């Protein structure tokens, strides 16, 4: 029985096309793993920023609870959409006129100092000094809502917060013109005084 020599050479090895297809499939898999690794490297920093925002928000709520007669003095919007289009340097001290000392403190000046202290903490511990707060308190049952808003650095721009965060409507509706400027991130806390 004689064998055809052409059949044996075809069945013993791979062709160049088969090798190229295998390399192409392998490269797509490696690209997917690379993008996944880039995502996982960013997550601890994002989580840390969210933790800072929650702790600062809780701190402000406890300050409000210790000064209940001045709850109206805490109602504020200290961020503006212009804040989130350019990175600002964090402040080095509290604004002038925002501190008080015993015995000259009133409930209103204490509220001003509380807001300035928490804002100072946020701007120094969150990226680019772009953090802010919004406090709303209803009059009847003294239920409040607090948003802590900050902006991640431009390299975290792949995390779109349009549908994932509980941002106020004016932040959700912001138009971001540059690709390097991501939408602000938000932490939303409700409380009762």
LINJO-V477456 format. One record per residue. N is the residue number from 0. RES is the residue in three letters. SS is DSSP state (H for helix, E for strand, L for the rest). NEAR is the number of other C-alpha atoms within 8 Angstrom. Layout:
N;RES;SS;NEAR  N;RES;SS;NEAR
This chain:
0;UNK;L;2  1;UNK;L;3  2;UNK;L;5  3;UNK;L;6  4;UNK;H;6  5;UNK;H;6  6;UNK;H;8  7;UNK;H;8  8;UNK;H;8  9;UNK;H;7  10;UNK;H;6  11;UNK;H;6  12;UNK;L;6  13;UNK;L;6  14;UNK;L;6  15;UNK;H;6  16;UNK;H;6  17;UNK;H;8  18;UNK;H;9  19;UNK;H;8  20;UNK;H;8  21;UNK;H;8  22;UNK;H;8  23;UNK;H;8  24;UNK;H;8  25;UNK;H;8  26;UNK;H;8  27;UNK;H;8  28;UNK;H;8  29;UNK;H;8  30;UNK;H;8  31;UNK;H;8  32;UNK;H;8  33;UNK;H;8  34;UNK;H;8  35;UNK;H;8  36;UNK;H;8  37;UNK;H;8  38;UNK;H;8  39;UNK;H;8  40;UNK;H;7  41;UNK;H;9  42;UNK;H;8  43;UNK;H;8  44;UNK;H;7  45;UNK;H;9  46;UNK;H;8  47;UNK;H;8  48;UNK;H;11  49;UNK;H;9  50;UNK;H;8  51;UNK;H;11  52;UNK;H;13  53;UNK;H;10  54;UNK;H;8  55;UNK;H;11  56;UNK;H;13  57;UNK;H;8  58;UNK;H;9  59;UNK;H;11  60;UNK;H;9  61;UNK;H;8  62;UNK;H;9  63;UNK;H;13  64;UNK;H;8  65;UNK;L;6  66;UNK;L;11  67;UNK;H;8  68;UNK;H;5  69;UNK;H;11  70;UNK;H;10  71;UNK;H;6  72;UNK;H;9  73;UNK;H;11  74;UNK;L;10  75;UNK;E;9  76;UNK;E;9  77;UNK;L;7  78;UNK;L;10  79;UNK;L;7  80;UNK;H;8  81;UNK;H;6  82;UNK;H;10  83;UNK;H;12  84;UNK;L;8  85;UNK;L;6  86;UNK;L;9  87;UNK;L;8  88;UNK;L;6  89;UNK;L;10  90;UNK;L;9  91;UNK;L;4  92;UNK;L;5  93;UNK;L;10  94;UNK;L;6  95;UNK;L;5  96;UNK;L;5  97;UNK;L;10  98;UNK;L;10  99;UNK;L;10  100;UNK;L;6  101;UNK;L;5  102;UNK;L;4  103;UNK;L;6  104;UNK;L;9  105;UNK;L;6  106;UNK;H;9  107;UNK;H;8  108;UNK;H;11  109;UNK;H;12  110;UNK;H;13  111;UNK;H;12  112;UNK;H;11  113;UNK;H;10  114;UNK;H;10  115;UNK;H;11  116;UNK;H;9  117;UNK;H;12  118;UNK;H;11  119;UNK;H;12  120;UNK;H;9  121;UNK;H;14  122;UNK;H;15  123;UNK;H;10  124;UNK;H;9  125;UNK;L;13  126;UNK;H;13  127;UNK;H;12  128;UNK;H;14  129;UNK;L;14  130;UNK;L;14  131;UNK;E;13  132;UNK;E;13  133;UNK;E;13  134;UNK;E;12  135;UNK;E;9  136;UNK;E;11  137;UNK;L;8  138;UNK;L;6  139;UNK;L;5  140;UNK;L;6  141;UNK;L;9  142;UNK;E;12  143;UNK;E;12  144;UNK;E;12  145;UNK;E;12  146;UNK;E;14  147;UNK;E;14  148;UNK;E;14  149;UNK;E;13  150;UNK;L;13  151;UNK;L;12  152;UNK;L;10  153;UNK;H;8  154;UNK;H;6  155;UNK;H;9  156;UNK;L;13  157;UNK;L;6  158;UNK;L;6  159;UNK;L;9  160;UNK;L;9  161;UNK;L;7  162;UNK;L;5  163;UNK;L;6  164;UNK;L;9  165;UNK;L;7  166;UNK;L;12  167;UNK;L;7  168;UNK;H;6  169;UNK;H;6  170;UNK;H;9  171;UNK;H;8  172;UNK;L;6  173;UNK;L;8  174;UNK;L;4  175;UNK;L;9  176;UNK;L;5  177;UNK;L;5  178;UNK;L;7  179;UNK;L;7  180;UNK;L;11  181;UNK;L;15  182;UNK;L;12  183;UNK;L;11  184;UNK;E;11  185;UNK;E;11  186;UNK;E;13  187;UNK;E;10  188;UNK;E;8  189;UNK;E;8  190;UNK;E;8  191;UNK;E;7  192;UNK;L;8
